[in-house]
Amino acid sequence: MKKFCIISLVLIASIIGIVFIVASLTSNDKFIYKNYTSNEKEIYAIVIDVEDREVEISQSVDDNIHVEYYESEKEFYNLSINDSNEFIISIAYNKSWLDYIGKKPNENYRKIHLQVPNNLLNSIQITTTNEDIKLNNVSFTESIALNTNGGNVEFDNIFVGKQINLIAKNGSITGTIKGDWSDFSISCKIKKGNCNLPTYKDGGTKMLIADCNNGNININFI
């Protein structure tokens, strides 16, 4: 009986080893650089819903939206414009179960960079996991909503007309917002971290909502 158990354990270990070898051989997925420019002037908003991707937003040099990214036959993106004139970016997979074993793609391939025109779009909404969201010197006439689970929310010199909603789990929220402290009503939730803002403040014509779990909130107005 003891000998049988030892043989069984050896067989199981061998099978697991073969699985990881096969996975490592099949995980060499070739990623290709791609870019997209939207010439549709009727786009009012951007919605990005991805996993394991860093998302970076910066100012466009023209009135168009520019997107740079990498994709492969197994990991790629769906880019579309819906009936509400929202520009949608979502991630899609064409993988077998073996493809989920082993290493992730190189970090350079797990980035999406958008350039957006200032004050021409109503809103942007970004959701990702295990990576950061970064915004730099961009403006939206209505709202900004950023949500990452396992990464940081970072922004510099951003402007919004009505509301900013920031969520980070196992990461921090840091950045600068154009405008005065008095412009914003504030609602902050913090768990296992520090916050430089009050948990609640009313009186502003705009709304700032920040929710951070296992990280810090450090937001300043400029």
Secondary structure, 3 states (H helix, E strand, C coil): CHHHHHHHHHHHHHHHHHHHHHHHHHCCCCCEEEEEEECCCCCCEEEEECCCCEEEEEECCCCCEEEEEEECCCEEEEEEECCCCEEEEEEEECCCHHHHCCCCCCHHHCEEEEEECCCCCCEEEEEEECCCEEEECCEECCEEEEEEECCCEEEEEEEECCEEEEEEECCCEEEEECCCHHHEEEEEEEECCCECCCCEECCCCEEEEEEEECCCEEEEEC
